[in-house]
């Protein structure tokens, strides 16, 4: 995946960004980039960073890497620690539709994320709007295993209740 910067500007923070970035009193840098694969636009990533953390926002290489590799490129000398992610869906507004080459109202997948360093300090908040006809979002998480085997049943809700009682 490659990216091309579309726009960067400084803005005054608001309560939502302060909640995502932490209690910041400085201005917020917003950066919007076009994500492409093989030259085809597949998404628009909008990122926000505050204060000293915003100095190199998406100024590294035009080639995207894993977060463990990309984070120290964007924030030199800082090790990646963790990410909080949520995924939802929405429809493309006319501006995003034009950038992605789809009709307004087309389905988009939205991946929202908060990036933290190894000490737990929040460095970046962002969301990417992806063409739902070109992108599948997957998840892979390594969890420390216990010696006690897990048991699962076919119904998700029942499975959740069973695990909750076992805790």
C-alpha positions, -999 to +999 in steps of 0.1 A: +000+000+000+012+035-008+001+068+004+000+103-010-005+134+012-037+153+002-038+180+029-022+190+062-032+218+085-033+229+121-065+233+139-078+240+174-085+209+194-120+200+205-134+178+232-136+147+210-100+151+199-089+158+235-106+126+245-088+106+218-054+123+221-054+129+259-057+162+277-038+185+254-038+223+254-019+227+221-032+229+186-038+197+167-022+188+133-045+170+109-031+151+079-052+135+052-037+110+028-049+089-001-042+052+003-037+032-029-028-003-040-013-007-075-023+029-083-060+023-074-074+045-046-088+023-019-091+047+011-086+081+027-067+081+061-072+112+083-049+114+113-046+138+142-017+145+165-011+172+191+019+193+202+054+178+198+039+145+187+027+160+154+061+171+140+066+142+115+030+131+109+031+108+078+063+124+064+082+091+061+084+069+030+054+067+006+053+030+012+033+018+042+048-007+066+036-026+097+031-003+127+062-017+144+082-005+115+062+026+105+058+042+140+095+048+146+097+063+110+070+087+118+081+094+153+119+089+154+133+073+185+098+062+198+089+025+200+054+015+191+034+002+221-003-005+214-033+003+192-070+006+200-091-001+169-128+000+162-145-007+128-178+005+115-195+013+082-209+045+067-217+059+033-194+081+012-201+118+013-196+137-021-160+148-012-147+113-002-166+097-031-148+120-055-114+112-041-121+074-041-138+074-075-171+060-062-207+073-062-218+094-032-237+071-009-214+041-017-206+018+013-174+025+032-156+006+059-142+029+086-113+018+108-107+042+137-074+039+157-055+053+186-017+047+186+004+047+217+041+044+224+057+017+246+051+039+277+014+042+270+015+078+257-010+086+229+007+099+198-019+097+171-056+093+165-070+085+131-096+070+109-095+055+075-124+054+052-121+024+028-140+014-003-161-016+009-159-031-026-121-033-025-111-038+011-117-064+037-106-056+073-092-086+093-079-089+128-051-110+142-042-107+179-019-128+199-032-134+234-012-150+262-026-185+267-036-200+301-032-237+310-070-239+313-085-249+280-113-227+266-146-242+256-168-226+230-204-233+219-220-225+186-239-194+197-218-163+202-240-149+230-241-181+249-203-185+244-198-150+259-220-157+289-202-190+295-168-174+294-180-145+316-192-170+343-159-188+342-139-157+351 
